[in-house]
C-alpha cells in the first residue's frame, strides 16, 4: 500500500549516473541506495544486556546479515568467544567477514562512523557518544567507531559534539532530515537552539537544507531518531508511515510528520505502520517499518508479526522497483531498543 501526498522539484540538482547529486557540495553523504563498498554491523553479544532475548536477537541479526550479504561484503563485529562461536554458526554466507571487536552494544548506526566523501576523498566522520543522552552509557561504545574506521582503512575526521547517525537522514544531494526532539534535546549537547544546530549540520556535512520534524515515535529510547519516522526515497521525495488502524498509538505523529514534509516542499509517500506493538508488560514499543536497511539492490525491512507487514513491504517494492525487498522478523532485536537500520552502517565507495 503506497500513498503519495505532494511533489516539488529542485532546480539546484542534476542527474549524475542515475543519482540526483548536488553541483557544488564539498562534502557528500551518498543516499543509501547508491552503490556501497561494504556494509558494517554488529552481532548481539552481551548476555547481561539481552538476557532471554539473546538467542532470538542473534538469529534475527544473522538472517539480516545473510540476506544483505547476497548484495556484497558484510563485516560483522563480534564481542567475545561465545558470541563468535554462535556467529560462525549462523552468519554463514561467503560474503560475511566476522571481526573480533569490543563494543557496548550493536547500534552501529549511532556509535560507528558516518562515511563521507570530503573534497573527493573517502573519510570517516566521528562524533562524541554519551549513551543516547546518558541513558545507555556502555563501555567501548565511544571507541567502536574508531575500530570500524581503522579496520576499513579510512581516515578519521573528528567532531567534538554528540551525534548519533540514526538522528540524520541524507538524500545524497545536500538535504538532511532530522527531529527537534533529538537534536535539540539538552541531554546531548546542553541547551542549543535550532539555528545553532542547523548551522552546525551545514558546516559538518556541507548541507544545503535541513528539514526539521518535531518528534519521533512514542517510547523511542533514542529521543526521536529520524530513521524510525521518515526516510528519503530520493532527493525531493520522502517516505513516512500512515496509521495501520484506529488503534495505532502513533497516528497523530505520522500525520504531523507527513504534513511537515509536504510543507517543506517534498513529494511524500507513505506505507502502513506496524500499528500497536507492545512489550511483555503491555507498554507501547517503537516498532517501525521505516527502520529498513538498503544495500546494493537489496532492502531488508523489519516486521513484527503484524497484519500490515506485507502491505508495507509491497509499498517499499513500488518505491524501489530496482531493489529486492525482503521482510524479516525483528521482534527480538526490538527488545534492545531498535531494529535493522539502527545496527548497520554503509561504507561508501572510494
QUITA-V316554 format. One record per residue. SS is DSSP state (a for helix, b for strand, c for the rest). PSI is psi as a letter, one per 40 degrees, with the letter a starting at -180 (* if undefined). Layout:
BEGIN
ss->SS psi->PSI
ss->SS psi->PSI
END
This chain:
BEGIN
ss->c psi->h
ss->c psi->h
ss->b psi->i
ss->b psi->h
ss->c psi->d
ss->c psi->i
ss->c psi->i
ss->c psi->i
ss->c psi->i
ss->c psi->h
ss->c psi->e
ss->c psi->e
ss->b psi->i
ss->b psi->i
ss->b psi->h
ss->b psi->h
ss->c psi->f
ss->c psi->e
ss->b psi->h
ss->b psi->h
ss->b psi->i
ss->b psi->i
ss->c psi->d
ss->c psi->e
ss->c psi->h
ss->c psi->d
ss->b psi->h
ss->b psi->h
ss->c psi->h
ss->c psi->i
ss->c psi->i
ss->c psi->e
ss->c psi->e
ss->c psi->i
ss->c psi->h
ss->b psi->i
ss->b psi->d
ss->b psi->i
ss->b psi->h
ss->b psi->i
ss->b psi->a
ss->b psi->i
ss->c psi->h
ss->c psi->h
ss->c psi->d
ss->c psi->h
ss->a psi->d
ss->a psi->e
ss->a psi->d
ss->a psi->d
ss->a psi->b
ss->a psi->e
ss->a psi->e
ss->a psi->d
ss->a psi->d
ss->a psi->d
ss->a psi->d
ss->a psi->d
ss->a psi->d
ss->a psi->d
ss->a psi->d
ss->a psi->d
ss->a psi->d
ss->a psi->d
ss->a psi->d
ss->a psi->d
ss->a psi->d
ss->a psi->d
ss->a psi->e
ss->a psi->e
ss->a psi->e
ss->c psi->a
ss->c psi->h
ss->b psi->h
ss->b psi->h
ss->b psi->h
ss->b psi->h
ss->b psi->h
ss->c psi->h
ss->c psi->i
ss->a psi->d
ss->a psi->d
ss->a psi->d
ss->a psi->d
ss->a psi->d
ss->a psi->d
ss->a psi->d
ss->a psi->d
ss->a psi->d
ss->a psi->d
ss->c psi->g
ss->c psi->e
ss->c psi->i
ss->c psi->d
ss->c psi->e
ss->b psi->h
ss->b psi->h
ss->b psi->h
ss->b psi->h
ss->b psi->h
ss->c psi->i
ss->c psi->h
ss->c psi->i
ss->c psi->d
ss->c psi->a
ss->c psi->e
ss->c psi->g
ss->a psi->d
ss->a psi->d
ss->a psi->d
ss->a psi->e
ss->c psi->i
ss->c psi->i
ss->b psi->h
ss->b psi->h
ss->b psi->i
ss->b psi->h
ss->b psi->h
ss->c psi->f
ss->c psi->e
ss->b psi->h
ss->b psi->h
ss->b psi->i
ss->b psi->h
ss->b psi->h
ss->b psi->i
ss->b psi->i
ss->b psi->i
ss->c psi->h
ss->c psi->f
ss->a psi->f
ss->a psi->f
ss->a psi->f
ss->a psi->e
ss->c psi->d
ss->c psi->g
ss->c psi->h
ss->c psi->i
ss->c psi->i
ss->c psi->e
ss->c psi->d
ss->c psi->e
ss->c psi->e
ss->a psi->d
ss->a psi->d
ss->a psi->d
ss->a psi->d
ss->a psi->d
ss->a psi->d
ss->a psi->d
ss->a psi->d
ss->a psi->e
ss->c psi->f
ss->c psi->h
ss->c psi->i
ss->b psi->h
ss->b psi->h
ss->b psi->i
ss->b psi->h
ss->b psi->f
ss->b psi->i
ss->b psi->h
ss->c psi->h
ss->c psi->h
ss->a psi->d
ss->a psi->e
ss->a psi->e
ss->c psi->i
ss->b psi->h
ss->b psi->i
ss->c psi->e
ss->c psi->e
ss->c psi->f
ss->c psi->e
ss->b psi->i
ss->b psi->h
ss->b psi->i
ss->b psi->i
ss->b psi->i
ss->a psi->d
ss->a psi->d
ss->a psi->d
ss->a psi->d
ss->c psi->e
ss->c psi->h
ss->a psi->e
ss->a psi->e
ss->a psi->c
ss->a psi->f
ss->c psi->a
ss->c psi->h
ss->c psi->i
ss->c psi->i
ss->a psi->d
ss->a psi->d
ss->a psi->d
ss->a psi->d
ss->a psi->d
ss->a psi->d
ss->a psi->d
ss->a psi->d
ss->a psi->d
ss->a psi->d
ss->a psi->d
ss->a psi->e
ss->c psi->f
ss->c psi->i
ss->c psi->d
ss->b psi->h
ss->b psi->h
ss->b psi->h
ss->b psi->h
ss->b psi->i
ss->c psi->c
ss->c psi->i
ss->c psi->a
ss->c psi->i
ss->c psi->h
ss->c psi->f
ss->c psi->h
ss->c psi->e
ss->c psi->e
ss->c psi->f
ss->c psi->f
ss->c psi->i
ss->a psi->d
ss->a psi->e
ss->a psi->e
ss->c psi->d
ss->b psi->i
ss->b psi->i
ss->b psi->h
ss->b psi->d
ss->b psi->i
ss->c psi->h
ss->c psi->e
ss->b psi->h
ss->b psi->i
ss->b psi->h
ss->b psi->a
ss->b psi->i
ss->b psi->i
ss->c psi->h
ss->c psi->d
ss->c psi->a
ss->c psi->e
ss->c psi->e
ss->c psi->h
ss->c psi->e
ss->c psi->e
ss->a psi->d
ss->a psi->d
ss->a psi->d
ss->a psi->d
ss->a psi->d
ss->a psi->d
ss->a psi->d
ss->a psi->d
ss->a psi->d
ss->a psi->d
ss->a psi->d
ss->a psi->d
ss->a psi->d
ss->c psi->e
ss->c psi->e
ss->c psi->i
ss->b psi->h
ss->b psi->h
ss->b psi->i
ss->b psi->i
ss->b psi->i
ss->b psi->i
ss->c psi->i
ss->c psi->e
ss->c psi->a
ss->c psi->h
ss->c psi->h
ss->b psi->i
ss->c psi->a
ss->c psi->e
ss->c psi->e
ss->c psi->e
ss->c psi->i
ss->b psi->h
ss->c psi->i
ss->c psi->g
ss->c psi->h
ss->c psi->h
ss->c psi->e
ss->c psi->e
ss->c psi->f
ss->c psi->i
ss->b psi->h
ss->b psi->h
ss->b psi->h
ss->c psi->f
ss->c psi->e
ss->b psi->h
ss->b psi->h
ss->b psi->h
ss->b psi->h
ss->b psi->i
ss->b psi->i
ss->c psi->f
ss->c psi->e
ss->c psi->i
ss->c psi->d
ss->c psi->e
ss->a psi->d
ss->a psi->d
ss->a psi->d
ss->a psi->d
ss->a psi->d
ss->a psi->d
ss->a psi->d
ss->a psi->d
ss->a psi->d
ss->a psi->d
ss->a psi->d
ss->c psi->g
ss->c psi->e
ss->c psi->e
ss->c psi->i
ss->b psi->h
ss->b psi->h
ss->b psi->h
ss->b psi->h
ss->b psi->i
ss->b psi->i
ss->c psi->f
ss->a psi->d
ss->a psi->d
ss->a psi->d
ss->a psi->d
ss->c psi->d
ss->c psi->e
ss->c psi->e
ss->c psi->a
ss->c psi->a
ss->c psi->d
ss->a psi->d
ss->a psi->d
ss->a psi->e
ss->b psi->i
ss->b psi->h
ss->b psi->h
ss->b psi->h
ss->b psi->i
ss->c psi->i
ss->c psi->*
END
